[in-house]
Amino acid sequence: MRTRVNRYGPAGRYGPAGRYGPEHSPNSTSEKHPRVENGDTFENRFMSASPSIDWSARTCTACEGGVPPQTPDAIAKFCQNHPGWNADESGRWIRRKLNMRTFVKAVDMINAVSTLAESEQHHPDLHLTGYRHLTIDLTTHAIGGVSDNDFILAAKIDQLLDQLESSGASK
C-alpha cells in the first residue's frame, strides 16, 4: 500500500509541530490550561456559562481541538439561563426544539439559522420532522462536547428568535 503524501511533504503543511507550534502539539508535555490557586481551571472560573456573560456579544472562533469541553455544571447553568435549550445526559450537545406553524415557516427558520451559523463559521445539526418540528443540535465535534462556540451560537439563535417573534415572522 502506498503512503499518501500531500504537496507539503510527509509532515504536512505546518510541519511536525502542527499549525500552532510545538507548545500546542498534541504530544506537548506543557500544560495548556494552567491551574489557578484553588484548583479550578481558568475556563471554569472565567469562561463558565454564568449569567454575567453576554454570549451573544461574542464571536465564534475556530476550534481544532486541544481545549476541554464545557463542564456539565457550566452546561446546566447555560441551559437555566437560556430557556428552551437542553443538554443530553453525557454533556456532548445542547438542543433546542421549535414547533413552527407551517412547513414554510420551518424552512424559513432553517434558512435564517443557517445564515447565522455560516456567519459564525459554527454549524449546527438541523432536523426538520413532521413538516414543522425543527430541532437544533449544537456540539463541537473537534472536542467531542460543548464549547464556548456552542453557547455563543445558541445565544445568537435566541436573539434571532426574539427578533423574528417581535416582527411577527416566527411561528
Beta strands, then each sheet from edge to edge (+ up, - down):
strand 1: 85-87
strand 2: 94-99
strand 3: 125-129
strand 4: 133-138
sheet 1: 1+ 2- 4+ 3-
end
